[in-house]
Amino acid sequence: MFKVRVYVSYKESVLDPQAEVIEGAMNRLNQGEVSQVKIGKFFDFNVKAETKEEAIKVAEAISDQLLANVNMESYQVELLEEN
Amino acid sequence: MFKVRVYVSYKESVLDPQAEVIEGAMNRLNQGEVSQVKIGKFFDFNVKAETKEEAIKVAEAISDQLLANVNMESYQVELLEEN
């Protein structure tokens, strides 16, 4: 069993108005100057697999088909733990 | 300038029906057996600060006041880069 994390976020070329709005709100808190805000989602899950490579392959297939809209988003798979 | 990442996700005690629905969909793809799905958001941003400690303090203050609903969510600040 492997625990993986998949990060999903907009591609650089995609404008993210939500990030701009949040950047404005963050700066209005006057806690410190903030810039280049980028927002994304992450999915943690366990994968039943024999090897790390197999676990990553399963995570990538699931990301391609379900977790990321590959037209606008990119994803990154990270292996968190082997348990 | 420091680049930080803030992870925000539901506290363990909070039921996340969306994660359960996605877990079902992931398993129906028949790519591999998946379990313990957890979903969260992450925010990447640059903070103008003199020291790492100051950058993390700013990020924590912004997380407390804006990025996380501290009643239901917990957050984690990670320092990505010093640039």
Backbone of each chain as nested JSON, in Angstrom:
{
  "chains": [
    {"id": "A", "residues": [
      {"number": 1, "name": "MET", "atoms": {"N": [0.851, -1.2, 0.0], "CA": [0.0, 0.0, 0.0], "C": [0.885, 1.248, 0.0]}},
      {"number": 2, "name": "PHE", "atoms": {"N": [0.586, 2.17, -0.868], "CA": [1.369, 3.407, -0.949], "C": [0.432, 4.613, -0.784]}},
      {"number": 3, "name": "LYS", "atoms": {"N": [0.905, 5.605, -0.071], "CA": [0.129, 6.843, 0.04], "C": [0.707, 7.843, -0.948]}},
      {"number": 4, "name": "VAL", "atoms": {"N": [-0.137, 8.36, -1.819], "CA": [0.313, 9.336, -2.817], "C": [-0.453, 10.636, -2.643]}},
      {"number": 5, "name": "ARG", "atoms": {"N": [0.14, 11.698, -3.146], "CA": [-0.526, 13.008, -3.187], "C": [-0.475, 13.515, -4.615]}},
      {"number": 6, "name": "VAL", "atoms": {"N": [-1.601, 13.954, -5.13], "CA": [-1.667, 14.535, -6.479], "C": [-2.017, 16.015, -6.341]}},
      {"number": 7, "name": "TYR", "atoms": {"N": [-1.137, 16.853, -6.885], "CA": [-1.383, 18.298, -6.903], "C": [-1.981, 18.651, -8.258]}},
      {"number": 8, "name": "VAL", "atoms": {"N": [-3.063, 19.419, -8.24], "CA": [-3.697, 19.855, -9.494], "C": [-3.831, 21.369, -9.47]}},
      {"number": 9, "name": "SER", "atoms": {"N": [-3.341, 22.031, -10.515], "CA": [-3.491, 23.496, -10.562], "C": [-3.583, 23.949, -12.019]}},
      {"number": 10, "name": "TYR", "atoms": {"N": [-4.044, 25.175, -12.199], "CA": [-4.183, 25.697, -13.563], "C": [-2.821, 25.77, -14.244]}},
      {"number": 11, "name": "LYS", "atoms": {"N": [-2.827, 25.544, -15.521], "CA": [-1.597, 25.747, -16.305], "C": [-1.229, 27.228, -16.267]}},
      {"number": 12, "name": "GLU", "atoms": {"N": [0.057, 27.526, -16.48], "CA": [0.539, 28.909, -16.411], "C": [-0.265, 29.806, -17.343]}},
      {"number": 13, "name": "SER", "atoms": {"N": [-0.66, 29.243, -18.496], "CA": [-1.307, 30.071, -19.541], "C": [-2.756, 30.432, -19.186]}},
      {"number": 14, "name": "VAL", "atoms": {"N": [-3.287, 29.812, -18.137], "CA": [-4.706, 30.035, -17.812], "C": [-4.826, 31.139, -16.756]}},
      {"number": 15, "name": "LEU", "atoms": {"N": [-5.637, 32.153, -17.051], "CA": [-5.865, 33.249, -16.11], "C": [-6.73, 32.744, -14.955]}},
      {"number": 16, "name": "ASP", "atoms": {"N": [-6.333, 33.065, -13.723], "CA": [-7.098, 32.615, -12.553], "C": [-7.599, 33.827, -11.768]}},
      {"number": 17, "name": "PRO", "atoms": {"N": [-8.786, 34.355, -12.128], "CA": [-9.303, 35.552, -11.46], "C": [-9.482, 35.352, -9.96]}},
      {"number": 18, "name": "GLN", "atoms": {"N": [-9.789, 34.104, -9.559], "CA": [-9.966, 33.843, -8.124], "C": [-8.662, 34.128, -7.378]}},
      {"number": 19, "name": "ALA", "atoms": {"N": [-7.553, 33.722, -7.968], "CA": [-6.26, 33.96, -7.311], "C": [-6.006, 35.458, -7.187]}},
      {"number": 20, "name": "GLU", "atoms": {"N": [-6.399, 36.221, -8.201], "CA": [-6.192, 37.681, -8.159], "C": [-7.037, 38.317, -7.054]}},
      {"number": 21, "name": "VAL", "atoms": {"N": [-8.272, 37.848, -6.939], "CA": [-9.167, 38.388, -5.894], "C": [-8.598, 38.064, -4.511]}},
      {"number": 22, "name": "ILE", "atoms": {"N": [-8.118, 36.844, -4.35], "CA": [-7.577, 36.432, -3.042], "C": [-6.299, 37.207, -2.738]}},
      {"number": 23, "name": "GLU", "atoms": {"N": [-5.486, 37.454, -3.766], "CA": [-4.259, 38.239, -3.559], "C": [-4.609, 39.617, -3.015]}},
      {"number": 24, "name": "GLY", "atoms": {"N": [-5.644, 40.228, -3.602], "CA": [-6.078, 41.545, -3.123], "C": [-6.524, 41.481, -1.673]}},
      {"number": 25, "name": "ALA", "atoms": {"N": [-7.304, 40.466, -1.36], "CA": [-7.816, 40.326, 0.019], "C": [-6.668, 40.081, 0.994]}},
      {"number": 26, "name": "MET", "atoms": {"N": [-5.692, 39.294, 0.572], "CA": [-4.549, 38.999, 1.444], "C": [-3.784, 40.278, 1.759]}},
      {"number": 27, "name": "ASN", "atoms": {"N": [-3.571, 41.11, 0.733], "CA": [-2.819, 42.347, 0.961], "C": [-3.599, 43.326, 1.819]}},
      {"number": 28, "name": "ARG", "atoms": {"N": [-4.917, 43.296, 1.717], "CA": [-5.723, 44.225, 2.535], "C": [-5.727, 43.843, 4.016]}},
      {"number": 29, "name": "LEU", "atoms": {"N": [-5.219, 42.67, 4.334], "CA": [-5.118, 42.287, 5.749], "C": [-3.953, 43.004, 6.424]}},
      {"number": 30, "name": "ASN", "atoms": {"N": [-3.078, 43.617, 5.564], "CA": [-1.909, 44.345, 6.091], "C": [-1.047, 43.511, 7.034]}},
      {"number": 31, "name": "GLN", "atoms": {"N": [-0.906, 42.253, 6.692], "CA": [-0.025, 41.377, 7.494], "C": [1.37, 41.35, 6.877]}},
      {"number": 32, "name": "GLY", "atoms": {"N": [1.452, 41.75, 5.604], "CA": [2.72, 41.688, 4.88], "C": [2.397, 41.705, 3.409]}},
      {"number": 33, "name": "GLU", "atoms": {"N": [3.404, 42.091, 2.601], "CA": [3.179, 42.226, 1.16], "C": [3.256, 40.853, 0.48]}},
      {"number": 34, "name": "VAL", "atoms": {"N": [2.189, 40.521, -0.243], "CA": [2.051, 39.199, -0.849], "C": [1.886, 39.36, -2.36]}},
      {"number": 35, "name": "SER", "atoms": {"N": [2.462, 38.439, -3.142], "CA": [2.314, 38.53, -4.606], "C": [2.361, 37.124, -5.209]}},
      {"number": 36, "name": "GLN", "atoms": {"N": [2.082, 37.057, -6.565], "CA": [2.18, 35.782, -7.305], "C": [1.357, 34.659, -6.661]}},
      {"number": 37, "name": "VAL", "atoms": {"N": [0.115, 34.992, -6.275], "CA": [-0.726, 33.974, -5.629], "C": [-1.169, 32.944, -6.671]}},
      {"number": 38, "name": "LYS", "atoms": {"N": [-1.017, 31.693, -6.318], "CA": [-1.488, 30.606, -7.184], "C": [-2.267, 29.616, -6.314]}},
      {"number": 39, "name": "ILE", "atoms": {"N": [-3.409, 29.137, -6.823], "CA": [-4.252, 28.248, -6.033], "C": [-4.328, 26.889, -6.709]}},
      {"number": 40, "name": "GLY", "atoms": {"N": [-4.404, 25.823, -5.928], "CA": [-4.566, 24.489, -6.507], "C": [-5.277, 23.574, -5.533]}},
      {"number": 41, "name": "LYS", "atoms": {"N": [-5.504, 22.343, -5.998], "CA": [-6.123, 21.317, -5.142], "C": [-5.103, 20.194, -4.951]}},
      {"number": 42, "name": "PHE", "atoms": {"N": [-5.263, 19.458, -3.87], "CA": [-4.442, 18.248, -3.743], "C": [-5.345, 17.101, -3.288]}},
      {"number": 43, "name": "PHE", "atoms": {"N": [-4.997, 15.92, -3.722], "CA": [-5.731, 14.707, -3.388], "C": [-4.745, 13.731, -2.752]}},
      {"number": 44, "name": "ASP", "atoms": {"N": [-5.008, 13.345, -1.527], "CA": [-4.209, 12.293, -0.872], "C": [-5.02, 11.003, -0.939]}},
      {"number": 45, "name": "PHE", "atoms": {"N": [-4.357, 9.913, -1.253], "CA": [-5.071, 8.631, -1.208], "C": [-4.084, 7.471, -1.149]}},
      {"number": 46, "name": "ASN", "atoms": {"N": [-4.594, 6.347, -0.664], "CA": [-3.8, 5.114, -0.638], "C": [-4.054, 4.339, -1.92]}},
      {"number": 47, "name": "VAL", "atoms": {"N": [-2.979, 3.749, -2.44], "CA": [-3.085, 2.918, -3.647], "C": [-2.543, 1.53, -3.313]}},
      {"number": 48, "name": "LYS", "atoms": {"N": [-3.321, 0.515, -3.63], "CA": [-2.855, -0.864, -3.419], "C": [-1.99, -1.236, -4.628]}},
      {"number": 49, "name": "ALA", "atoms": {"N": [-0.695, -1.366, -4.419], "CA": [0.203, -1.683, -5.531], "C": [1.404, -2.432, -4.973]}},
      {"number": 50, "name": "GLU", "atoms": {"N": [2.075, -3.157, -5.86], "CA": [3.234, -3.962, -5.431], "C": [4.495, -3.096, -5.348]}},
      {"number": 51, "name": "THR", "atoms": {"N": [4.601, -2.135, -6.275], "CA": [5.817, -1.304, -6.312], "C": [5.45, 0.171, -6.364]}},
      {"number": 52, "name": "LYS", "atoms": {"N": [6.447, 1.021, -6.039], "CA": [6.254, 2.478, -6.132], "C": [5.853, 2.871, -7.551]}},
      {"number": 53, "name": "GLU", "atoms": {"N": [6.557, 2.277, -8.502], "CA": [6.319, 2.643, -9.902], "C": [4.865, 2.346, -10.278]}},
      {"number": 54, "name": "GLU", "atoms": {"N": [4.372, 1.216, -9.811], "CA": [2.987, 0.832, -10.134], "C": [2.004, 1.804, -9.466]}},
      {"number": 55, "name": "ALA", "atoms": {"N": [2.304, 2.2, -8.229], "CA": [1.424, 3.131, -7.506], "C": [1.367, 4.467, -8.232]}},
      {"number": 56, "name": "ILE", "atoms": {"N": [2.523, 4.942, -8.691], "CA": [2.573, 6.226, -9.404], "C": [1.829, 6.123, -10.735]}},
      {"number": 57, "name": "LYS", "atoms": {"N": [1.984, 4.982, -11.39], "CA": [1.29, 4.78, -12.674], "C": [-0.241, 4.815, -12.473]}},
      {"number": 58, "name": "VAL", "atoms": {"N": [-0.712, 4.174, -11.411], "CA": [-2.158, 4.186, -11.112], "C": [-2.606, 5.633, -10.839]}},
      {"number": 59, "name": "ALA", "atoms": {"N": [-1.822, 6.34, -10.036], "CA": [-2.181, 7.728, -9.684], "C": [-2.213, 8.61, -10.926]}},
      {"number": 60, "name": "GLU", "atoms": {"N": [-1.256, 8.402, -11.819], "CA": [-1.225, 9.214, -13.053], "C": [-2.425, 8.907, -13.933]}},
      {"number": 61, "name": "ALA", "atoms": {"N": [-2.789, 7.626, -14.046], "CA": [-3.943, 7.247, -14.881], "C": [-5.226, 7.868, -14.306]}},
      {"number": 62, "name": "ILE", "atoms": {"N": [-5.371, 7.811, -12.985], "CA": [-6.566, 8.388, -12.334], "C": [-6.57, 9.908, -12.49]}},
      {"number": 63, "name": "SER", "atoms": {"N": [-5.404, 10.521, -12.418], "CA": [-5.319, 11.984, -12.58], "C": [-5.726, 12.386, -13.993]}},
      {"number": 64, "name": "ASP", "atoms": {"N": [-5.202, 11.643, -14.968], "CA": [-5.534, 11.931, -16.37], "C": [-7.03, 11.826, -16.634]}},
      {"number": 65, "name": "GLN", "atoms": {"N": [-7.633, 10.792, -16.039], "CA": [-9.041, 10.514, -16.387], "C": [-10.049, 11.236, -15.503]}},
      {"number": 66, "name": "LEU", "atoms": {"N": [-9.598, 11.629, -14.271], "CA": [-10.633, 12.117, -13.341], "C": [-10.226, 13.383, -12.58]}},
      {"number": 67, "name": "LEU", "atoms": {"N": [-9.049, 13.371, -11.98], "CA": [-8.723, 14.438, -11.018], "C": [-8.38, 15.768, -11.695]}},
      {"number": 68, "name": "ALA", "atoms": {"N": [-7.8, 15.713, -12.89], "CA": [-7.398, 16.967, -13.547], "C": [-8.129, 17.133, -14.875]}},
      {"number": 69, "name": "ASN", "atoms": {"N": [-8.513, 18.386, -15.154], "CA": [-9.025, 18.694, -16.494], "C": [-7.792, 19.047, -17.327]}},
      {"number": 70, "name": "VAL", "atoms": {"N": [-7.291, 18.065, -18.046], "CA": [-5.978, 18.225, -18.687], "C": [-5.937, 19.316, -19.747]}},
      {"number": 71, "name": "ASN", "atoms": {"N": [-7.115, 19.856, -20.128], "CA": [-7.095, 20.983, -21.076], "C": [-6.591, 22.244, -20.383]}},
      {"number": 72, "name": "MET", "atoms": {"N": [-6.952, 22.41, -19.115], "CA": [-6.641, 23.675, -18.428], "C": [-5.718, 23.487, -17.23]}},
      {"number": 73, "name": "GLU", "atoms": {"N": [-5.644, 22.234, -16.761], "CA": [-4.89, 21.998, -15.522], "C": [-3.709, 21.063, -15.772]}},
      {"number": 74, "name": "SER", "atoms": {"N": [-2.698, 21.226, -14.908], "CA": [-1.595, 20.253, -14.915], "C": [-1.584, 19.581, -13.541]}},
      {"number": 75, "name": "TYR", "atoms": {"N": [-1.002, 18.404, -13.459], "CA": [-0.959, 17.705, -12.167], "C": [0.446, 17.156, -11.919]}},
      {"number": 76, "name": "GLN", "atoms": {"N": [0.683, 16.89, -10.669], "CA": [1.97, 16.367, -10.241], "C": [1.712, 15.283, -9.197]}},
      {"number": 77, "name": "VAL", "atoms": {"N": [2.35, 14.136, -9.361], "CA": [2.141, 13.034, -8.412], "C": [3.345, 12.964, -7.479]}},
      {"number": 78, "name": "GLU", "atoms": {"N": [3.064, 12.866, -6.184], "CA": [4.144, 12.748, -5.199], "C": [3.875, 11.525, -4.336]}},
      {"number": 79, "name": "LEU", "atoms": {"N": [4.903, 10.725, -4.108], "CA": [4.768, 9.555, -3.243], "C": [5.011, 9.998, -1.804]}},
      {"number": 80, "name": "LEU", "atoms": {"N": [4.004, 9.873, -0.946], "CA": [4.167, 10.346, 0.427], "C": [4.745, 9.27, 1.331]}},
      {"number": 81, "name": "GLU", "atoms": {"N": [4.187, 8.091, 1.254], "CA": [4.566, 7.046, 2.207], "C": [4.382, 5.658, 1.606]}},
      {"number": 82, "name": "GLU", "atoms": {"N": [5.166, 4.718, 2.11], "CA": [4.896, 3.306, 1.816], "C": [4.379, 2.716, 3.123]}},
      {"number": 83, "name": "ASN", "atoms": {"N": [3.137, 2.204, 3.141], "CA": [2.692, 1.632, 4.439], "C": [2.127, 0.219, 4.277]}}
    ]},
    {"id": "B", "residues": [
      {"number": 1, "name": "MET", "atoms": {"N": [12.543, 38.114, -0.371], "CA": [11.254, 37.527, -0.83], "C": [11.28, 36.016, -0.612]}},
      {"number": 2, "name": "PHE", "atoms": {"N": [10.207, 35.504, -0.075], "CA": [10.132, 34.064, 0.172], "C": [8.872, 33.494, -0.507]}},
      {"number": 3, "name": "LYS", "atoms": {"N": [9.015, 32.316, -1.081], "CA": [7.837, 31.653, -1.657], "C": [7.348, 30.618, -0.649]}},
      {"number": 4, "name": "VAL", "atoms": {"N": [6.085, 30.742, -0.275], "CA": [5.502, 29.789, 0.684], "C": [4.321, 29.051, 0.055]}},
      {"number": 5, "name": "ARG", "atoms": {"N": [4.027, 27.902, 0.624], "CA": [2.829, 27.142, 0.238], "C": [2.028, 26.854, 1.495]}},
      {"number": 6, "name": "VAL", "atoms": {"N": [0.726, 27.131, 1.429], "CA": [-0.18, 26.838, 2.543], "C": [-1.143, 25.738, 2.095]}},
      {"number": 7, "name": "TYR", "atoms": {"N": [-1.145, 24.645, 2.858], "CA": [-2.084, 23.552, 2.591], "C": [-3.275, 23.716, 3.522]}},
      {"number": 8, "name": "VAL", "atoms": {"N": [-4.473, 23.628, 2.965], "CA": [-5.684, 23.73, 3.785], "C": [-6.548, 22.503, 3.524]}},
      {"number": 9, "name": "SER", "atoms": {"N": [-6.951, 21.832, 4.583], "CA": [-7.84, 20.67, 4.392], "C": [-8.74, 20.516, 5.617]}},
      {"number": 10, "name": "TYR", "atoms": {"N": [-9.798, 19.731, 5.439], "CA": [-10.733, 19.535, 6.544], "C": [-10.024, 18.854, 7.711]}},
      {"number": 11, "name": "LYS", "atoms": {"N": [-10.44, 19.205, 8.918], "CA": [-9.94, 18.496, 10.106], "C": [-10.411, 17.043, 10.032]}},
      {"number": 12, "name": "GLU", "atoms": {"N": [-9.678, 16.15, 10.713], "CA": [-10.015, 14.717, 10.698], "C": [-11.47, 14.486, 11.104]}},
      {"number": 13, "name": "SER", "atoms": {"N": [-11.949, 15.308, 12.04], "CA": [-13.285, 15.087, 12.612], "C": [-14.412, 15.479, 11.655]}},
      {"number": 14, "name": "VAL", "atoms": {"N": [-14.067, 16.144, 10.563], "CA": [-15.107, 16.643, 9.652], "C": [-15.334, 15.646, 8.517]}},
      {"number": 15, "name": "LEU", "atoms": {"N": [-16.589, 15.238, 8.332], "CA": [-16.936, 14.306, 7.256], "C": [-16.842, 15.034, 5.922]}},
      {"number": 16, "name": "ASP", "atoms": {"N": [-16.208, 14.393, 4.933], "CA": [-16.063, 15.031, 3.617], "C": [-16.756, 14.157, 2.561]}},
      {"number": 17, "name": "PRO", "atoms": {"N": [-18.06, 14.371, 2.329], "CA": [-18.791, 13.545, 1.369], "C": [-18.197, 13.631, -0.041]}},
      {"number": 18, "name": "GLN", "atoms": {"N": [-17.62, 14.784, -0.38], "CA": [-17.025, 14.933, -1.717], "C": [-15.891, 13.918, -1.885]}},
      {"number": 19, "name": "ALA", "atoms": {"N": [-15.089, 13.759, -0.849], "CA": [-13.971, 12.813, -0.937], "C": [-14.506, 11.39, -1.115]}},
      {"number": 20, "name": "GLU", "atoms": {"N": [-15.612, 11.083, -0.47], "CA": [-16.188, 9.726, -0.593], "C": [-16.702, 9.487, -2.015]}},
      {"number": 21, "name": "VAL", "atoms": {"N": [-17.334, 10.514, -2.583], "CA": [-17.855, 10.389, -3.955], "C": [-16.683, 10.198, -4.923]}},
      {"number": 22, "name": "ILE", "atoms": {"N": [-15.628, 10.971, -4.733], "CA": [-14.478, 10.878, -5.639], "C": [-13.786, 9.526, -5.477]}},
      {"number": 23, "name": "GLU", "atoms": {"N": [-13.738, 9.015, -4.232], "CA": [-13.139, 7.689, -4.013], "C": [-13.893, 6.625, -4.816]}},
      {"number": 24, "name": "GLY", "atoms": {"N": [-15.214, 6.73, -4.802], "CA": [-16.03, 5.777, -5.571], "C": [-15.736, 5.884, -7.059]}},
      {"number": 25, "name": "ALA", "atoms": {"N": [-15.664, 7.112, -7.537], "CA": [-15.405, 7.327, -8.973], "C": [-14.015, 6.82, -9.351]}},
      {"number": 26, "name": "MET", "atoms": {"N": [-13.059, 7.039, -8.462], "CA": [-11.692, 6.595, -8.741], "C": [-11.647, 5.066, -8.862]}},
      {"number": 27, "name": "ASN", "atoms": {"N": [-12.329, 4.387, -7.963], "CA": [-12.305, 2.924, -8.015], "C": [-13.054, 2.386, -9.223]}},
      {"number": 28, "name": "ARG", "atoms": {"N": [-14.065, 3.087, -9.67], "CA": [-14.823, 2.629, -10.863], "C": [-14.006, 2.77, -12.144]}},
      {"number": 29, "name": "LEU", "atoms": {"N": [-12.894, 3.499, -12.08], "CA": [-12.036, 3.592, -13.268], "C": [-11.255, 2.294, -13.485]}},
      {"number": 30, "name": "ASN", "atoms": {"N": [-11.259, 1.43, -12.415], "CA": [-10.543, 0.137, -12.508], "C": [-9.072, 0.286, -12.892]}},
      {"number": 31, "name": "GLN", "atoms": {"N": [-8.445, 1.331, -12.365], "CA": [-7.015, 1.518, -12.62], "C": [-6.2, 0.897, -11.486]}},
      {"number": 32, "name": "GLY", "atoms": {"N": [-6.872, 0.674, -10.369], "CA": [-6.193, 0.182, -9.177], "C": [-7.055, 0.495, -7.983]}},
      {"number": 33, "name": "GLU", "atoms": {"N": [-6.824, -0.255, -6.88], "CA": [-7.657, -0.071, -5.683], "C": [-7.17, 1.133, -4.886]}},
      {"number": 34, "name": "VAL", "atoms": {"N": [-8.11, 2.052, -4.624], "CA": [-7.78, 3.32, -3.983], "C": [-8.609, 3.446, -2.705]}},
      {"number": 35, "name": "SER", "atoms": {"N": [-8.026, 4.037, -1.647], "CA": [-8.784, 4.206, -0.392], "C": [-8.268, 5.437, 0.35]}},
      {"number": 36, "name": "GLN", "atoms": {"N": [-9.006, 5.806, 1.451], "CA": [-8.581, 6.926, 2.307], "C": [-8.363, 8.222, 1.504]}},
      {"number": 37, "name": "VAL", "atoms": {"N": [-9.282, 8.54, 0.633], "CA": [-9.124, 9.757, -0.179], "C": [-9.369, 10.98, 0.694]}},
      {"number": 38, "name": "LYS", "atoms": {"N": [-8.453, 11.934, 0.595], "CA": [-8.61, 13.208, 1.316], "C": [-8.326, 14.33, 0.322]}},
      {"number": 39, "name": "ILE", "atoms": {"N": [-9.154, 15.385, 0.373], "CA": [-8.999, 16.475, -0.587], "C": [-8.634, 17.751, 0.156]}},
      {"number": 40, "name": "GLY", "atoms": {"N": [-7.832, 18.604, -0.464], "CA": [-7.501, 19.888, 0.147], "C": [-7.168, 20.916, -0.915]}},
      {"number": 41, "name": "LYS", "atoms": {"N": [-6.883, 22.136, -0.429], "CA": [-6.457, 23.218, -1.339], "C": [-5.042, 23.615, -0.955]}},
      {"number": 42, "name": "PHE", "atoms": {"N": [-4.335, 24.195, -1.906], "CA": [-3.048, 24.786, -1.531], "C": [-2.938, 26.164, -2.182]}},
      {"number": 43, "name": "PHE", "atoms": {"N": [-2.258, 27.043, -1.482], "CA": [-2.044, 28.413, -1.943], "C": [-0.54, 28.654, -1.997]}},
      {"number": 44, "name": "ASP", "atoms": {"N": [-0.031, 28.971, -3.165], "CA": [1.38, 29.367, -3.296], "C": [1.411, 30.889, -3.406]}},
      {"number": 45, "name": "PHE", "atoms": {"N": [2.338, 31.51, -2.717], "CA": [2.483, 32.964, -2.897], "C": [3.85, 33.44, -2.392]}},
      {"number": 46, "name": "ASN", "atoms": {"N": [4.251, 34.595, -2.908], "CA": [5.492, 35.226, -2.456], "C": [5.179, 36.165, -1.303]}},
      {"number": 47, "name": "VAL", "atoms": {"N": [6.05, 36.184, -0.316], "CA": [5.906, 37.086, 0.832], "C": [7.168, 37.936, 0.931]}},
      {"number": 48, "name": "LYS", "atoms": {"N": [6.975, 39.263, 1.018], "CA": [8.117, 40.162, 1.196], "C": [8.463, 40.164, 2.688]}},
      {"number": 49, "name": "ALA", "atoms": {"N": [9.607, 39.58, 3.035], "CA": [9.993, 39.518, 4.453], "C": [11.514, 39.472, 4.521]}},
      {"number": 50, "name": "GLU", "atoms": {"N": [12.019, 39.857, 5.702], "CA": [13.483, 39.886, 5.89], "C": [14.023, 38.487, 6.223]}},
      {"number": 51, "name": "THR", "atoms": {"N": [13.231, 37.734, 6.984], "CA": [13.689, 36.405, 7.42], "C": [12.62, 35.351, 7.141]}},
      {"number": 52, "name": "LYS", "atoms": {"N": [13.071, 34.092, 7.16], "CA": [12.142, 32.95, 6.978], "C": [11.054, 33.0, 8.043]}},
      {"number": 53, "name": "GLU", "atoms": {"N": [11.483, 33.24, 9.271], "CA": [10.537, 33.225, 10.395], "C": [9.443, 34.268, 10.166]}},
      {"number": 54, "name": "GLU", "atoms": {"N": [9.867, 35.435, 9.677], "CA": [8.887, 36.503, 9.447], "C": [7.919, 36.097, 8.327]}},
      {"number": 55, "name": "ALA", "atoms": {"N": [8.449, 35.475, 7.28], "CA": [7.605, 35.041, 6.143], "C": [6.57, 34.02, 6.621]}},
      {"number": 56, "name": "ILE", "atoms": {"N": [7.012, 33.095, 7.448], "CA": [6.094, 32.055, 7.952], "C": [5.043, 32.688, 8.865]}},
      {"number": 57, "name": "LYS", "atoms": {"N": [5.471, 33.661, 9.662], "CA": [4.519, 34.347, 10.566], "C": [3.434, 35.059, 9.747]}},
      {"number": 58, "name": "VAL", "atoms": {"N": [3.856, 35.73, 8.667], "CA": [2.889, 36.42, 7.795], "C": [1.917, 35.392, 7.197]}},
      {"number": 59, "name": "ALA", "atoms": {"N": [2.471, 34.301, 6.7], "CA": [1.63, 33.265, 6.061], "C": [0.636, 32.67, 7.062]}},
      {"number": 60, "name": "GLU", "atoms": {"N": [1.098, 32.473, 8.3], "CA": [0.198, 31.913, 9.329], "C": [-0.923, 32.902, 9.662]}},
      {"number": 61, "name": "ALA", "atoms": {"N": [-0.577, 34.177, 9.761], "CA": [-1.589, 35.2, 10.088], "C": [-2.632, 35.258, 8.957]}},
      {"number": 62, "name": "ILE", "atoms": {"N": [-2.179, 35.228, 7.714], "CA": [-3.096, 35.274, 6.571], "C": [-3.946, 34.009, 6.514]}},
      {"number": 63, "name": "SER", "atoms": {"N": [-3.353, 32.88, 6.857], "CA": [-4.108, 31.614, 6.861], "C": [-5.203, 31.656, 7.92]}},
      {"number": 64, "name": "ASP", "atoms": {"N": [-4.829, 32.135, 9.105], "CA": [-5.808, 32.227, 10.204], "C": [-6.989, 33.115, 9.838]}},
      {"number": 65, "name": "GLN", "atoms": {"N": [-6.661, 34.25, 9.174], "CA": [-7.716, 35.253, 8.945], "C": [-8.481, 35.055, 7.636]}},
      {"number": 66, "name": "LEU", "atoms": {"N": [-7.84, 34.343, 6.675], "CA": [-8.487, 34.322, 5.337], "C": [-8.524, 32.942, 4.67]}},
      {"number": 67, "name": "LEU", "atoms": {"N": [-7.384, 32.283, 4.614], "CA": [-7.293, 31.09, 3.76], "C": [-8.004, 29.865, 4.353]}},
      {"number": 68, "name": "ALA", "atoms": {"N": [-8.033, 29.779, 5.667], "CA": [-8.651, 28.588, 6.266], "C": [-9.828, 28.98, 7.155]}},
      {"number": 69, "name": "ASN", "atoms": {"N": [-10.882, 28.163, 7.105], "CA": [-11.977, 28.317, 8.066], "C": [-11.578, 27.479, 9.271]}},
      {"number": 70, "name": "VAL", "atoms": {"N": [-10.989, 28.138, 10.255], "CA": [-10.334, 27.403, 11.337], "C": [-11.315, 26.586, 12.185]}},
      {"number": 71, "name": "ASN", "atoms": {"N": [-12.629, 26.788, 11.984], "CA": [-13.58, 25.934, 12.71], "C": [-13.577, 24.52, 12.142]}},
      {"number": 72, "name": "MET", "atoms": {"N": [-13.401, 24.407, 10.823], "CA": [-13.538, 23.102, 10.17], "C": [-12.246, 22.655, 9.488]}},
      {"number": 73, "name": "GLU", "atoms": {"N": [-11.359, 23.617, 9.251], "CA": [-10.171, 23.274, 8.481], "C": [-8.903, 23.482, 9.296]}},
      {"number": 74, "name": "SER", "atoms": {"N": [-7.868, 22.729, 8.92], "CA": [-6.545, 22.978, 9.507], "C": [-5.629, 23.365, 8.353]}},
      {"number": 75, "name": "TYR", "atoms": {"N": [-4.543, 24.068, 8.67], "CA": [-3.628, 24.482, 7.603], "C": [-2.194, 24.185, 8.021]}},
      {"number": 76, "name": "GLN", "atoms": {"N": [-1.342, 24.144, 7.026], "CA": [0.069, 23.865, 7.234], "C": [0.866, 24.778, 6.314]}},
      {"number": 77, "name": "VAL", "atoms": {"N": [1.865, 25.454, 6.855], "CA": [2.668, 26.381, 6.045], "C": [3.995, 25.713, 5.711]}},
      {"number": 78, "name": "GLU", "atoms": {"N": [4.368, 25.793, 4.447], "CA": [5.648, 25.208, 4.017], "C": [6.435, 26.284, 3.275]}},
      {"number": 79, "name": "LEU", "atoms": {"N": [7.705, 26.388, 3.574], "CA": [8.562, 27.354, 2.886], "C": [9.106, 26.683, 1.627]}},
      {"number": 80, "name": "LEU", "atoms": {"N": [8.773, 27.21, 0.458], "CA": [9.221, 26.552, -0.774], "C": [10.588, 27.063, -1.216]}},
      {"number": 81, "name": "GLU", "atoms": {"N": [10.742, 28.361, -1.26], "CA": [11.963, 28.95, -1.812], "C": [12.291, 30.279, -1.177]}},
      {"number": 82, "name": "GLU", "atoms": {"N": [13.585, 30.6, -1.212], "CA": [13.976, 31.973, -0.869], "C": [14.429, 32.585, -2.183]}},
      {"number": 83, "name": "ASN", "atoms": {"N": [13.748, 33.675, -2.66], "CA": [14.248, 34.231, -3.94], "C": [14.498, 35.724, -3.827]}}
    ]}
  ]
}
